[in-house]
Amino acid sequence: VIRSDLFAMCDYDMAEELTQALSIPVRVDHDANLIALAEQQQGSARGLRDFIVVIMDDEQVEDKIGYRSFGTALVLNGQVHRGSQFAAGELDQRLMPTINAIGTQADMQLLAQEDAPLSEWLSHVSEQSSLTLASLVNLLDPQAVLLAGDRPIANQNFLDDLASRINGMRIGHLPQPLQVHNCAFSTQSCARGAALAARDVTLAGAVANYVR
């Protein structure tokens, strides 16, 4: 942990501390990176070498719902890009346009249904989100954007609308349009990615010991 205002700590080696406390190897990673691992190995990003995972976390107050934070994982040339200080991919609200309209539980239910129509609020979310995502796509030229969140994102009309908006803002005439997918494992993608990361570390250790 380089810095955490929530836990009031700096330069804290959480993985090492947990490894010592539990007497087992521990690996710590960003939730978006773990989602990317799961989707790359077993989900919607299989066969892709360049893609972006976007986490859209909502906040509900009584019956009103809005999006409060955004994070990303960047997979470039088949590898997660973490940056020089492992801080790559933090969008947050300072980089995402403000989603002023407030949604309802009914909107979230529509978002979770594959063949549901596109509500006025979901169209607003798509329009506002596409502005920043189009800039990312023009900068990195990924094959796809994958959407994840606290709740299921399955509405195909929403995914298609977002893809259309982003592709409409791409620079140049490119032969392959960007694809926008939901995560194959929905809200379980992060947990699956964590399990796969643990498996990969264990197998790598076993191979290293065998080679010795």
MDTraj code that builds the backbone (N, CA, C; nanometers):
import mdtraj as md
import numpy as np

residues = "VAL ILE ARG SER ASP LEU PHE ALA MET CYS ASP TYR ASP MET ALA GLU GLU LEU THR GLN ALA LEU SER ILE PRO VAL ARG VAL ASP HIS ASP ALA ASN LEU ILE ALA LEU ALA GLU GLN GLN GLN GLY SER ALA ARG GLY LEU ARG ASP PHE ILE VAL VAL ILE MET ASP ASP GLU GLN VAL GLU ASP LYS ILE GLY TYR ARG SER PHE GLY THR ALA LEU VAL LEU ASN GLY GLN VAL HIS ARG GLY SER GLN PHE ALA ALA GLY GLU LEU ASP GLN ARG LEU MET PRO THR ILE ASN ALA ILE GLY THR GLN ALA ASP MET GLN LEU LEU ALA GLN GLU ASP ALA PRO LEU SER GLU TRP LEU SER HIS VAL SER GLU GLN SER SER LEU THR LEU ALA SER LEU VAL ASN LEU LEU ASP PRO GLN ALA VAL LEU LEU ALA GLY ASP ARG PRO ILE ALA ASN GLN ASN PHE LEU ASP ASP LEU ALA SER ARG ILE ASN GLY MET ARG ILE GLY HIS LEU PRO GLN PRO LEU GLN VAL HIS ASN CYS ALA PHE SER THR GLN SER CYS ALA ARG GLY ALA ALA LEU ALA ALA ARG ASP VAL THR LEU ALA GLY ALA VAL ALA ASN TYR VAL ARG".split()
xyz = np.array([
    [0.0856, -0.1174, 0.0000],
    [0.0000, 0.0000, 0.0000],
    [0.0896, 0.1229, 0.0000],
    [0.0896, 0.1988, -0.1086],
    [0.1724, 0.3190, -0.1166],
    [0.1174, 0.4275, -0.0249],
    [-0.0138, 0.4488, -0.0318],
    [-0.0766, 0.5457, 0.0578],
    [-0.2244, 0.5134, 0.0702],
    [-0.2766, 0.5178, 0.1910],
    [-0.4192, 0.4974, 0.2148],
    [-0.4673, 0.6000, 0.3158],
    [-0.5522, 0.6921, 0.2709],
    [-0.6110, 0.7888, 0.3632],
    [-0.7107, 0.7203, 0.4557],
    [-0.7783, 0.6178, 0.4037],
    [-0.8783, 0.5473, 0.4837],
    [-0.8156, 0.4807, 0.6058],
    [-0.6989, 0.4166, 0.5857],
    [-0.6327, 0.3461, 0.6955],
    [-0.5152, 0.4246, 0.7540],
    [-0.4943, 0.5463, 0.7045],
    [-0.3881, 0.6341, 0.7554],
    [-0.2529, 0.5639, 0.7556],
    [-0.2124, 0.5130, 0.6388],
    [-0.0841, 0.4432, 0.6296],
    [-0.0141, 0.4771, 0.4990],
    [0.1177, 0.4653, 0.5004],
    [0.1993, 0.4866, 0.3816],
    [0.3047, 0.3768, 0.3735],
    [0.3369, 0.3351, 0.2509],
    [0.4433, 0.2366, 0.2273],
    [0.4288, 0.1147, 0.3184],
    [0.3091, 0.0584, 0.3191],
    [0.2806, -0.0578, 0.4041],
    [0.2751, -0.1827, 0.3169],
    [0.3603, -0.2786, 0.3454],
    [0.3664, -0.4022, 0.2672],
    [0.2604, -0.4986, 0.3189],
    [0.1382, -0.4796, 0.2726],
    [0.0267, -0.5592, 0.3214],
    [0.0428, -0.7071, 0.2890],
    [0.0888, -0.7362, 0.1673],
    [0.1048, -0.8765, 0.1281],
    [0.2035, -0.9481, 0.2197],
    [0.3150, -0.8839, 0.2493],
    [0.4157, -0.9454, 0.3360],
    [0.3636, -0.9611, 0.4782],
    [0.2941, -0.8609, 0.5282],
    [0.2392, -0.8681, 0.6639],
    [0.1374, -0.9814, 0.6754],
    [0.0516, -0.9949, 0.5751],
    [-0.0472, -1.1028, 0.5770],
    [0.0189, -1.2386, 0.5595],
    [0.1223, -1.2439, 0.4766],
    [0.1964, -1.3691, 0.4589],
    [0.2559, -1.4154, 0.5911],
    [0.3143, -1.3229, 0.6651],
    [0.3734, -1.3570, 0.7943],
    [0.2664, -1.3970, 0.8956],
    [0.1553, -1.3256, 0.8958],
    [0.0499, -1.3523, 0.9938],
    [-0.0218, -1.4842, 0.9680],
    [-0.0400, -1.5180, 0.8408],
    [-0.1169, -1.6375, 0.8051],
    [-0.0297, -1.7576, 0.7716],
    [0.1003, -1.7334, 0.7550],
    [0.1958, -1.8399, 0.7200],
    [0.1642, -1.9044, 0.5856],
    [0.1060, -1.8271, 0.4954],
    [0.0817, -1.8718, 0.3583],
    [0.1120, -1.7544, 0.2657],
    [0.1515, -1.7825, 0.1406],
    [0.1783, -1.6719, 0.0476],
    [0.0517, -1.5904, 0.0200],
    [0.0620, -1.4594, 0.0244],
    [-0.0509, -1.3699, -0.0011],
    [-0.0132, -1.2723, -0.1115],
    [-0.1033, -1.2551, -0.2068],
    [-0.0839, -1.1581, -0.3144],
    [-0.1954, -1.0553, -0.3082],
    [-0.1616, -0.9281, -0.3159],
    [-0.2597, -0.8197, -0.3104],
    [-0.2633, -0.7495, -0.4454],
    [-0.3845, -0.7251, -0.4969],
    [-0.3961, -0.6570, -0.6256],
    [-0.5231, -0.5739, -0.6274],
    [-0.5338, -0.4881, -0.7268],
    [-0.6509, -0.4031, -0.7478],
    [-0.7673, -0.4894, -0.7949],
    [-0.8891, -0.4576, -0.7487],
    [-1.0046, -0.5382, -0.7874],
    [-1.0250, -0.5411, -0.9381],
    [-1.0017, -0.4286, -1.0058],
    [-1.0188, -0.4260, -1.1514],
    [-0.9179, -0.5167, -1.2206],
    [-0.7961, -0.5245, -1.1679],
    [-0.6954, -0.6125, -1.2274],
    [-0.7349, -0.7589, -1.2134],
    [-0.7961, -0.7940, -1.1009],
    [-0.8407, -0.9318, -1.0808],
    [-0.9579, -0.9648, -1.1727],
    [-1.0462, -0.8687, -1.1930],
    [-1.1551, -0.8882, -1.2892],
    [-1.0978, -0.9112, -1.4284],
    [-0.9983, -0.8311, -1.4657],
    [-0.9351, -0.8460, -1.5971],
    [-0.8743, -0.9843, -1.6129],
    [-0.8111, -1.0357, -1.5075],
    [-0.7503, -1.1687, -1.5133],
    [-0.8554, -1.2757, -1.5385],
    [-0.9665, -1.2686, -1.4648],
    [-1.0729, -1.3676, -1.4818],
    [-1.1328, -1.3619, -1.6213],
    [-1.1592, -1.2415, -1.6697],
    [-1.2225, -1.2277, -1.8006],
    [-1.1267, -1.2626, -1.9137],
    [-0.9980, -1.2379, -1.8944],
    [-0.8986, -1.2711, -1.9966],
    [-0.8797, -1.4218, -2.0079],
    [-0.8793, -1.4905, -1.8962],
    [-0.8538, -1.6343, -1.8977],
    [-0.9779, -1.7170, -1.9278],
    [-1.0937, -1.6729, -1.8782],
    [-1.2115, -1.7591, -1.8874],
    [-1.3394, -1.6879, -1.9311],
    [-1.3342, -1.5581, -1.9534],
    [-1.4579, -1.4846, -1.9757],
    [-1.4673, -1.4089, -2.1064],
    [-1.5199, -1.2880, -2.0993],
    [-1.5524, -1.2096, -2.2185],
    [-1.4313, -1.1579, -2.2942],
    [-1.3128, -1.1623, -2.2333],
    [-1.1923, -1.1104, -2.2997],
    [-1.1005, -1.2204, -2.3509],
    [-1.1494, -1.3433, -2.3551],
    [-1.0658, -1.4513, -2.4096],
    [-1.0302, -1.4217, -2.5549],
    [-0.9020, -1.4353, -2.5861],
    [-0.8549, -1.4092, -2.7211],
    [-0.8199, -1.2637, -2.7474],
    [-0.8432, -1.1764, -2.6497],
    [-0.8101, -1.0348, -2.6667],
    [-0.6763, -1.0032, -2.6014],
    [-0.5993, -0.9164, -2.6648],
    [-0.4707, -0.8756, -2.6090],
    [-0.4727, -0.7320, -2.5564],
    [-0.5697, -0.6550, -2.6003],
    [-0.5790, -0.5158, -2.5566],
    [-0.7244, -0.4842, -2.5212],
    [-0.7493, -0.4598, -2.3940],
    [-0.8851, -0.4259, -2.3526],
    [-0.8818, -0.3474, -2.2216],
    [-0.9936, -0.2839, -2.1917],
    [-1.0082, -0.2034, -2.0708],
    [-1.1249, -0.2578, -1.9899],
    [-1.1042, -0.2780, -1.8614],
    [-1.2133, -0.3106, -1.7696],
    [-1.2528, -0.1823, -1.6975],
    [-1.3803, -0.1502, -1.6997],
    [-1.4306, -0.0308, -1.6312],
    [-1.5259, -0.0745, -1.5209],
    [-1.4920, -0.0385, -1.3973],
    [-1.5799, -0.0669, -1.2835],
    [-1.6666, 0.0558, -1.2582],
    [-1.7982, 0.0367, -1.2596],
    [-1.8936, 0.1440, -1.2331],
    [-1.9646, 0.1114, -1.1024],
    [-1.9233, 0.1762, -0.9935],
    [-1.9816, 0.1506, -0.8620],
    [-2.0924, 0.2509, -0.8341],
    [-2.2098, 0.1989, -0.7997],
    [-2.3231, 0.2868, -0.7731],
    [-2.3412, 0.3098, -0.6231],
    [-2.4172, 0.4126, -0.5927],
    [-2.4495, 0.4457, -0.4537],
    [-2.5997, 0.4672, -0.4440],
    [-2.6631, 0.4019, -0.3469],
    [-2.8075, 0.4127, -0.3314],
    [-2.8408, 0.4824, -0.2003],
    [-2.9231, 0.5863, -0.2076],
    [-2.9751, 0.6560, -0.0904],
    [-3.1267, 0.6498, -0.0992],
    [-3.1860, 0.5712, -0.0097],
    [-3.3288, 0.5426, -0.0147],
    [-3.3607, 0.4791, -0.1495],
    [-3.4455, 0.5425, -0.2304],
    [-3.4802, 0.4824, -0.3596],
    [-3.4075, 0.5481, -0.4764],
    [-3.3086, 0.6334, -0.4465],
    [-3.2358, 0.7042, -0.5517],
    [-3.0970, 0.6441, -0.5696],
    [-3.0563, 0.6287, -0.6953],
    [-2.9297, 0.5631, -0.7271],
    [-2.8474, 0.6516, -0.8203],
    [-2.7187, 0.6625, -0.7906],
    [-2.6272, 0.7355, -0.8775],
    [-2.4927, 0.6662, -0.8801],
    [-2.4096, 0.6991, -0.9765],
    [-2.2756, 0.6409, -0.9835],
    [-2.1780, 0.7316, -0.9106],
    [-2.0983, 0.6718, -0.8202],
    [-2.0112, 0.7496, -0.7319],
    [-1.8636, 0.7352, -0.7648],
    [-1.8230, 0.6262, -0.8266],
    [-1.6798, 0.6093, -0.8539],
    [-1.6591, 0.5203, -0.9754],
    [-1.5427, 0.5372, -1.0362],
    [-1.5074, 0.4608, -1.1545],
    [-1.3608, 0.4200, -1.1436],
    [-1.3321, 0.2969, -1.1770],
    [-1.1939, 0.2501, -1.1806],
    [-1.1740, 0.1652, -1.3041],
    [-1.0506, 0.1481, -1.3448],
    [-1.0248, 0.0686, -1.4642],
    [-0.9045, -0.0217, -1.4452],
    [-0.9013, -0.1248, -1.5254],
    [-0.7808, -0.2053, -1.5453],
    [-0.7442, -0.1933, -1.6921],
    [-0.6174, -0.1737, -1.7192],
    [-0.5684, -0.1595, -1.8560],
    [-0.4879, -0.2830, -1.8924],
    [-0.5334, -0.3575, -1.9893],
    [-0.4597, -0.4740, -2.0379],
    [-0.4054, -0.4391, -2.1756],
    [-0.2738, -0.4298, -2.1845],
    [-0.2061, -0.3896, -2.3077],
    [-0.1087, -0.4981, -2.3494],
    [-0.1206, -0.5422, -2.4742],
    [-0.0355, -0.6493, -2.5267],
    [-0.0395, -0.7729, -2.4374],
    [-0.1569, -0.8029, -2.3856],
    [-0.1767, -0.9247, -2.3077],
    [-0.1417, -0.9154, -2.1611],
    [-0.0893, -0.8005, -2.1155],
    [-0.0458, -0.7863, -1.9767],
    [-0.1166, -0.6682, -1.9098],
    [-0.1479, -0.6844, -1.7816],
    [-0.2057, -0.5739, -1.7055],
    [-0.1017, -0.4634, -1.6912],
    [-0.1399, -0.3423, -1.7285],
    [-0.0496, -0.2275, -1.7138],
    [-0.0767, -0.1625, -1.5785],
    [0.0210, -0.1700, -1.4884],
    [0.0029, -0.1190, -1.3525],
    [0.0632, 0.0196, -1.3319],
    [0.1527, 0.0620, -1.4182],
    [0.2165, 0.1916, -1.4018],
    [0.3396, 0.1835, -1.3142],
    [0.4147, 0.2929, -1.3077],
    [0.5415, 0.2935, -1.2342],
    [0.5221, 0.2794, -1.0841],
    [0.4043, 0.3199, -1.0329],
    [0.3778, 0.3097, -0.8896],
    [0.2514, 0.2282, -0.8618],
    [0.2168, 0.1402, -0.9558],
    [0.1002, 0.0526, -0.9420],
    [-0.0291, 0.1331, -0.9239],
    [-0.0364, 0.2497, -0.9848],
    [-0.1533, 0.3361, -0.9684],
    [-0.2268, 0.3619, -1.0991],
    [-0.1928, 0.2901, -1.2053],
    [-0.2586, 0.3116, -1.3346],
    [-0.4053, 0.2699, -1.3275],
    [-0.4888, 0.3430, -1.3993],
    [-0.6280, 0.3032, -1.4126],
    [-0.7264, 0.3732, -1.3218],
    [-0.6804, 0.4662, -1.2386],
    [-0.7724, 0.5350, -1.1483],
    [-0.8398, 0.6517, -1.2201],
    [-0.9659, 0.6336, -1.2559],
    [-1.0407, 0.7407, -1.3217],
    [-1.1021, 0.8350, -1.2189],
    [-1.1868, 0.7784, -1.1327],
    [-1.2560, 0.8544, -1.0294],
    [-1.3457, 0.9600, -1.0944],
    [-1.4182, 1.0321, -1.0130],
    [-1.5137, 1.1298, -1.0637],
    [-1.4470, 1.2544, -1.1205],
    [-1.3201, 1.2748, -1.0893],
    [-1.2528, 1.3936, -1.1403],
    [-1.2264, 1.3842, -1.2902],
    [-1.2188, 1.2627, -1.3421],
    [-1.1954, 1.2447, -1.4851],
    [-1.3215, 1.2045, -1.5607],
    [-1.4183, 1.1470, -1.4890],
    [-1.5433, 1.1096, -1.5541],
    [-1.6395, 1.2277, -1.5510],
    [-1.7131, 1.2513, -1.6596],
    [-1.8139, 1.3575, -1.6579],
    [-1.9184, 1.3308, -1.5495],
    [-1.9760, 1.4357, -1.4961],
    [-2.0758, 1.4207, -1.3910],
    [-2.2040, 1.3605, -1.4473],
    [-2.2490, 1.2543, -1.3830],
    [-2.3770, 1.1942, -1.4197],
    [-2.4813, 1.2571, -1.3286],
    [-2.5435, 1.3653, -1.3762],
    [-2.6314, 1.4454, -1.2921],
    [-2.7638, 1.3765, -1.2621],
    [-2.8187, 1.3080, -1.3596],
    [-2.9491, 1.2462, -1.3402],
    [-2.9408, 1.1346, -1.2361],
    [-3.0476, 1.1183, -1.1614],
    [-3.0545, 1.0161, -1.0574],
    [-3.1450, 0.9031, -1.1046],
    [-3.0955, 0.7813, -1.0923],
    [-3.1724, 0.6659, -1.1334],
    [-3.2527, 0.6060, -1.0193],
    [-3.3260, 0.5012, -1.0505],
    [-3.4089, 0.4324, -0.9521],
    [-3.3779, 0.2835, -0.9548],
    [-3.4381, 0.2121, -0.8614],
    [-3.4215, 0.0680, -0.8586],
    [-3.4721, 0.0049, -0.9878],
    [-3.5759, 0.0638, -1.0460],
    [-3.6292, 0.0118, -1.1725],
    [-3.5257, 0.0231, -1.2839],
    [-3.4478, 0.1315, -1.2844],
    [-3.3420, 0.1468, -1.3845],
    [-3.2359, 0.0385, -1.3684],
    [-3.1983, 0.0087, -1.2435],
    [-3.0971, -0.0934, -1.2196],
    [-3.1478, -0.2321, -1.2579],
    [-3.2764, -0.2538, -1.2396],
    [-3.3344, -0.3814, -1.2826],
    [-3.3289, -0.3947, -1.4342],
    [-3.3529, -0.2849, -1.5045],
    [-3.3406, -0.2868, -1.6506],
    [-3.1964, -0.3125, -1.6923],
    [-3.1013, -0.2534, -1.6200],
    [-2.9595, -0.2718, -1.6525],
    [-2.9177, -0.4174, -1.6373],
    [-2.9824, -0.4894, -1.5470],
    [-2.9459, -0.6285, -1.5187],
    [-3.0108, -0.7282, -1.6140],
    [-3.1037, -0.6816, -1.6995],
    [-3.1749, -0.7713, -1.7904],
    [-3.1207, -0.7572, -1.9320],
    [-3.0825, -0.8684, -1.9909],
    [-3.0154, -0.8660, -2.1215],
    [-3.1005, -0.8044, -2.2311],
    [-3.2298, -0.8359, -2.2342],
    [-3.3152, -0.7906, -2.3444],
    [-3.4072, -0.6754, -2.3045],
    [-3.3735, -0.6041, -2.1978],
    [-3.4580, -0.4941, -2.1511],
    [-3.4372, -0.3696, -2.2368],
    [-3.5349, -0.2797, -2.2387],
    [-3.5187, -0.1545, -2.3140],
    [-3.4223, -0.0599, -2.2430],
    [-3.3870, 0.0467, -2.3112],
    [-3.2951, 0.1471, -2.2578],
    [-3.3776, 0.2610, -2.1976],
    [-3.3705, 0.2783, -2.0669],
    [-3.4450, 0.3861, -2.0019],
    [-3.3769, 0.5202, -2.0270],
    [-3.4469, 0.6275, -1.9957],
    [-3.3904, 0.7617, -2.0145],
    [-3.2647, 0.7795, -1.9297],
    [-3.2666, 0.7275, -1.8068],
    [-3.1496, 0.7415, -1.7190],
    [-3.0315, 0.6604, -1.7704],
    [-3.0565, 0.5377, -1.8159],
    [-2.9476, 0.4561, -1.8698],
    [-2.8877, 0.5213, -1.9942],
    [-2.9707, 0.5841, -2.0739],
    [-2.9202, 0.6562, -2.1910],
    [-2.8310, 0.7724, -2.1473],
    [-2.8688, 0.8401, -2.0392],
    [-2.7877, 0.9502, -1.9857],
    [-2.6537, 0.8984, -1.9348],
    [-2.6553, 0.7856, -1.8631],
    [-2.5313, 0.7250, -1.8132],
    [-2.4401, 0.6881, -1.9297],
    [-2.4982, 0.6299, -2.0341],
    [-2.4207, 0.5920, -2.1525],
    [-2.3587, 0.7147, -2.2185],
    [-2.4382, 0.8195, -2.2342],
    [-2.3897, 0.9415, -2.2999],
    [-2.2741, 1.0041, -2.2226],
    [-2.2900, 1.0183, -2.0915],
    [-2.1868, 1.0835, -2.0113],
    [-2.0609, 0.9971, -1.9999],
    [-2.0787, 0.8673, -1.9794],
    [-1.9634, 0.7775, -1.9660],
    [-1.8827, 0.7703, -2.0945],
    [-1.9513, 0.7784, -2.2070],
    [-1.8826, 0.7632, -2.3358],
    [-1.7810, 0.8737, -2.3610],
    [-1.7988, 0.9895, -2.3007],
    [-1.7088, 1.1022, -2.3263],
    [-1.5664, 1.0716, -2.2808],
    [-1.5531, 1.0232, -2.1569],
    [-1.4204, 0.9875, -2.1062],
    [-1.3709, 0.8581, -2.1677],
    [-1.4601, 0.7604, -2.1828],
    [-1.4171, 0.6314, -2.2378],
    [-1.3683, 0.6465, -2.3816],
    [-1.4290, 0.7362, -2.4580],
    [-1.3829, 0.7586, -2.5953],
    [-1.2411, 0.8139, -2.5962],
    [-1.2093, 0.8995, -2.5003],
    [-1.0722, 0.9521, -2.4913],
    [-0.9738, 0.8410, -2.4589],
    [-1.0114, 0.7526, -2.3664],
    [-0.9256, 0.6387, -2.3334],
    [-0.9057, 0.5482, -2.4540],
    [-1.0134, 0.5238, -2.5257],
    [-1.0066, 0.4362, -2.6429],
    [-0.9192, 0.4980, -2.7512],
    [-0.9326, 0.6277, -2.7740],
    [-0.8472, 0.6939, -2.8734],
    [-0.7009, 0.6926, -2.8314],
    [-0.6756, 0.6982, -2.7014],
    [-0.5385, 0.6988, -2.6515],
    [-0.4738, 0.5610, -2.6596],
    [-0.5496, 0.4561, -2.6257],
    [-0.4915, 0.3224, -2.6098],
    [-0.5261, 0.2254, -2.7227],
    [-0.6308, 0.2543, -2.8005],
    [-0.6722, 0.1687, -2.9117],
    [-0.6945, 0.0241, -2.8686],
    [-0.7798, -0.0002, -2.7686],
    [-0.8085, -0.1378, -2.7278],
    [-0.9071, -0.2046, -2.8227],
    [-0.9174, -0.3358, -2.8098],
    [-1.0156, -0.4096, -2.8890],
    [-1.1546, -0.4015, -2.8275],
    [-1.1595, -0.3892, -2.6950],
    [-1.2890, -0.3927, -2.6275],
    [-1.2835, -0.3196, -2.4942],
    [-1.4010, -0.2806, -2.4482],
    [-1.4215, -0.2303, -2.3125],
    [-1.5168, -0.3262, -2.2432],
    [-1.4808, -0.3696, -2.1228],
    [-1.5649, -0.4578, -2.0433],
    [-1.6178, -0.3806, -1.9236],
    [-1.7472, -0.3931, -1.8965],
    [-1.8091, -0.3214, -1.7857],
    [-1.8327, -0.4137, -1.6675],
    [-1.7963, -0.3653, -1.5489],
    [-1.8180, -0.4392, -1.4246],
    [-1.8770, -0.3429, -1.3224],
    [-1.9272, -0.3971, -1.2114],
    [-1.9825, -0.3108, -1.1083],
    [-2.0358, -0.3879, -0.9903],
    [-2.0933, -0.3133, -0.8947],
    [-2.1527, -0.3750, -0.7766],
    [-2.2758, -0.4569, -0.8126],
    [-2.3391, -0.4212, -0.9229],
    [-2.4607, -0.4895, -0.9663],
    [-2.4410, -0.5437, -1.1076],
    [-2.5207, -0.6417, -1.1455],
    [-2.5066, -0.6984, -1.2802],
    [-2.5312, -0.5941, -1.3892],
    [-2.4495, -0.5987, -1.4935],
    [-2.4666, -0.5139, -1.6115],
    [-2.4833, -0.6076, -1.7306],
    [-2.6062, -0.6221, -1.7776],
    [-2.6332, -0.7189, -1.8838],
    [-2.7166, -0.6621, -1.9979],
    [-2.7707, -0.5427, -1.9826],
    [-2.8607, -0.4844, -2.0814],
    [-2.7880, -0.4635, -2.2141],
    [-2.8257, -0.5428, -2.3146],
    [-2.7556, -0.5368, -2.4431],
    [-2.7781, -0.4043, -2.5138],
    [-2.8959, -0.3454, -2.4965],
    [-2.9212, -0.2145, -2.5570],
    [-2.8295, -0.1081, -2.4974],
    [-2.8025, -0.1183, -2.3669],
    [-2.7099, -0.0248, -2.3022],
    [-2.5686, -0.0446, -2.3551],
    [-2.5252, -0.1701, -2.3648],
    [-2.3909, -0.1996, -2.4151],
    [-2.3747, -0.1524, -2.5595],
    [-2.4761, -0.1782, -2.6416],
    [-2.4697, -0.1370, -2.7826],
    [-2.4710, 0.0152, -2.7961],
    [-2.5516, 0.0817, -2.7135],
    [-2.5589, 0.2276, -2.7190],
    [-2.4252, 0.2898, -2.6798],
    [-2.3626, 0.2363, -2.5749],
    [-2.2328, 0.2878, -2.5315],
    [-2.1270, 0.2651, -2.6389],
    [-2.1272, 0.1460, -2.6997],
    [-2.0308, 0.1167, -2.8063],
    [-2.0500, 0.2112, -2.9245],
    [-2.1754, 0.2364, -2.9605],
    [-2.2036, 0.3252, -3.0734],
    [-2.1543, 0.4674, -3.0458],
    [-2.1762, 0.5149, -2.9250],
    [-2.1319, 0.6502, -2.8898],
    [-1.9791, 0.6606, -2.8928],
    [-1.9115, 0.5607, -2.8355],
    [-1.7650, 0.5634, -2.8332],
    [-1.7091, 0.5564, -2.9749],
    [-1.7617, 0.4637, -3.0544],
    [-1.7128, 0.4503, -3.1922],
    [-1.7385, 0.5765, -3.2737],
    [-1.8456, 0.6483, -3.2408],
    [-1.8753, 0.7724, -3.3109],
    [-1.7767, 0.8837, -3.2807],
    [-1.7008, 0.8687, -3.1720],
    [-1.6017, 0.9702, -3.1344],
    [-1.4588, 0.9245, -3.1591],
    [-1.4404, 0.8104, -3.2256],
    [-1.3046, 0.7634, -3.2528],
    [-1.2397, 0.8491, -3.3613],
    [-1.1100, 0.8657, -3.3465],
    [-1.0338, 0.9465, -3.4412],
    [-0.9835, 0.8578, -3.5545],
    [-1.0099, 0.8981, -3.6774],
    [-0.9662, 0.8197, -3.7925],
    [-1.0703, 0.7174, -3.8332],
    [-1.0501, 0.6580, -3.9476],
    [-1.1401, 0.5559, -4.0002],
    [-1.0738, 0.4199, -3.9808],
    [-1.1098, 0.3535, -3.8730],
    [-1.0473, 0.2263, -3.8375],
    [-1.1340, 0.1102, -3.8839],
    [-1.0711, 0.0015, -3.9295],
    [-1.1479, -0.1095, -3.9863],
    [-1.2294, -0.1874, -3.8839],
    [-1.1830, -0.1936, -3.7591],
    [-1.2514, -0.2728, -3.6576],
    [-1.3133, -0.1818, -3.5517],
    [-1.4447, -0.1866, -3.5346],
    [-1.5070, -0.1045, -3.4306],
    [-1.4771, -0.1604, -3.2917],
    [-1.4786, -0.0729, -3.1942],
    [-1.4625, -0.1157, -3.0558],
    [-1.5845, -0.1959, -3.0126],
    [-1.5607, -0.2999, -2.9343],
    [-1.6685, -0.3790, -2.8769],
    [-1.6852, -0.3422, -2.7291],
    [-1.8080, -0.3389, -2.6817],
    [-1.8362, -0.3186, -2.5394],
    [-1.9111, -0.4407, -2.4886],
    [-1.8547, -0.5068, -2.3885],
    [-1.9133, -0.6290, -2.3334],
    [-1.9386, -0.6132, -2.1840],
    [-2.0295, -0.6934, -2.1332],
    [-2.0378, -0.7091, -1.9890],
    [-1.9406, -0.8186, -1.9469],
    [-1.9157, -0.8285, -1.8190],
    [-1.8263, -0.9329, -1.7690],
    [-1.9012, -1.0657, -1.7636],
    [-1.8382, -1.1703, -1.8102],
    [-1.9033, -1.3008, -1.8189],
    [-1.9461, -1.3531, -1.6824],
    [-1.8717, -1.3161, -1.5788],
    [-1.9012, -1.3681, -1.4450],
    [-1.9689, -1.2645, -1.3569],
    [-2.0175, -1.1583, -1.4196],
    [-2.0964, -1.0566, -1.3519],
    [-2.0259, -1.0084, -1.2257],
    [-2.0971, -1.0068, -1.1128],
    [-2.0398, -0.9550, -0.9883],
    [-1.9407, -1.0513, -0.9240],
    [-1.9240, -1.1712, -0.9803],
    [-1.8303, -1.2697, -0.9248],
    [-1.6944, -1.2677, -0.9949],
    [-1.6759, -1.1773, -1.0901],
    [-1.5506, -1.1750, -1.1667],
    [-1.4293, -1.1489, -1.0792],
    [-1.4425, -1.0599, -0.9810],
    [-1.3282, -1.0268, -0.8952],
    [-1.2875, -1.1475, -0.8114],
    [-1.3848, -1.2154, -0.7523],
    [-1.3544, -1.3336, -0.6709],
    [-1.2913, -1.4432, -0.7557],
    [-1.3427, -1.4609, -0.8768],
    [-1.2847, -1.5620, -0.9658],
    [-1.1419, -1.5242, -1.0037],
    [-1.1183, -1.3959, -1.0301],
    [-0.9833, -1.3507, -1.0624],
    [-0.8870, -1.3727, -0.9476],
    [-0.9336, -1.3495, -0.8243],
    [-0.8485, -1.3726, -0.7073],
    [-0.8116, -1.5202, -0.6960],
    [-0.9083, -1.6078, -0.7219],
    [-0.8806, -1.7516, -0.7169],
    [-0.7811, -1.7919, -0.8256],
    [-0.7975, -1.7354, -0.9444],
    [-0.7050, -1.7668, -1.0535],
    [-0.5654, -1.7128, -1.0250],
    [-0.5572, -1.5944, -0.9638],
    [-0.4265, -1.5381, -0.9291],
    [-0.3555, -1.6268, -0.8280],
    [-0.4305, -1.6754, -0.7286],
    [-0.3720, -1.7654, -0.6287],
    [-0.3260, -1.8953, -0.6940],
    [-0.4059, -1.9455, -0.7864],
    [-0.3671, -2.0674, -0.8583],
    [-0.2394, -2.0461, -0.9377],
    [-0.2322, -1.9332, -1.0081],
    [-0.1147, -1.9065, -1.0914],
    [0.0119, -1.8940, -1.0077],
    [0.0010, -1.8262, -0.8921],
    [0.1174, -1.8114, -0.8045],
    [0.1607, -1.9470, -0.7504],
    [0.0640, -2.0295, -0.7125],
    [0.0953, -2.1621, -0.6585],
    [0.1625, -2.2499, -0.7634],
    [0.1079, -2.2478, -0.8851],
    [0.1660, -2.3288, -0.9920],
    [0.3056, -2.2801, -1.0289],
    [0.3242, -2.1483, -1.0312],
    [0.4566, -2.0940, -1.0627],
    [0.5583, -2.1364, -0.9579],
    [0.5169, -2.1355, -0.8313],
    [0.6067, -2.1794, -0.7250],
    [0.6398, -2.3261, -0.7354],
    [0.5404, -2.4077, -0.7710],
    [0.5634, -2.5511, -0.7848],
    [0.6590, -2.5806, -0.8998],
    [0.6418, -2.5086, -1.0104],
    [0.7310, -2.5277, -1.1254],
    [0.8730, -2.4861, -1.0897],
    [0.8861, -2.3730, -1.0191],
    [1.0194, -2.3257, -0.9798],
    [1.0895, -2.4267, -0.8896],
    [1.0151, -2.4849, -0.7969],
    [1.0742, -2.5852, -0.7075],
    [1.1130, -2.7111, -0.7838],
    [1.0310, -2.7475, -0.8838],
    [1.0602, -2.8678, -0.9621],
    [1.1859, -2.8478, -1.0464],
    [1.2006, -2.7267, -1.1039],
    [1.3179, -2.6971, -1.1867],
    [1.4448, -2.7035, -1.1039],
    [1.4362, -2.6581, -0.9787],
    [1.5543, -2.6644, -0.8930],
    [1.5958, -2.8094, -0.8680],
])
top = md.Topology()
chain = top.add_chain()
for i, resn in enumerate(residues, 1):
    res = top.add_residue(resn, chain, resSeq=i)
    for name in ("N", "CA", "C"):
        top.add_atom(name, md.element.get_by_symbol(name[0]), res)
traj = md.Trajectory(xyz[None], top)
